[in-house]
Amino acid sequence: MEEIVYWHWVVFGLVLIILEMFVPGAVFLWFGASAVVVGGLLFLFPGIGWEWQVLIFTALSIVSLYSWKKIRKNAPEDDTESGTLNQRGKALIGRQTPLVEAISNGVGRVQIDDTFWRVEGDDLAQGELVKVIDTDGATLKVVATTNN
C-alpha cells in the first residue's frame, strides 16, 4: 500500500467512470470523480499516506454521492407525474386539429398524425377546428378554436 502513486488513483477513477456507462444510477461516477480528485491531491502533495488517501476518497465519495442525490431529489425531470413519456395524450395538449366526426352529445373524433382519438367537448360540426386542452385516459378534452 505504500507504493500507491497519483496515477493509480487516476486510473482507478477513470475505470469507475467508464463502469458508470454500463451500470445505471450515477453511483460509480461520483466514486470515480473522488478517486481522480485524490489522484490530483497526491500529485500535488506526494507525501500523503495511504490511510489519508483512503479517508479522503471515502469522505469525498460519500459527500458527492449524498449531495447529488439531494440535488436530484426535487428535479422536475424525475417527476413521473409531470412527464409525457408513455402518455401520448398528454403530449397532444395544445394541438389544434379539425374534427373528423362531429361532437354530438359531447363525444366526437379527431385524427392526429396517424391515430384517431375519441374527443369530448361541446357539440360542434364536423370539420370544426378544436384545441386539445386535457386528457382522460385515451379520451381528449377539446374546445372550439376561432379561425383567425
Secondary structure, DSSP 8 states (H G I E B T S, - for coil): -TT--HHHHHHHHHHHHHHHTTS-SSSHHHHHHHHHHHHHHHHH-TT--HHHHHHHHHHHHHHHHHHHHHHHHT-GGG-TTT--TT-HHHHTTT-EEEEEEEEETTEEEEEETTEEEEEESS-B-TT-EEEEEEEETTEEEEEE----
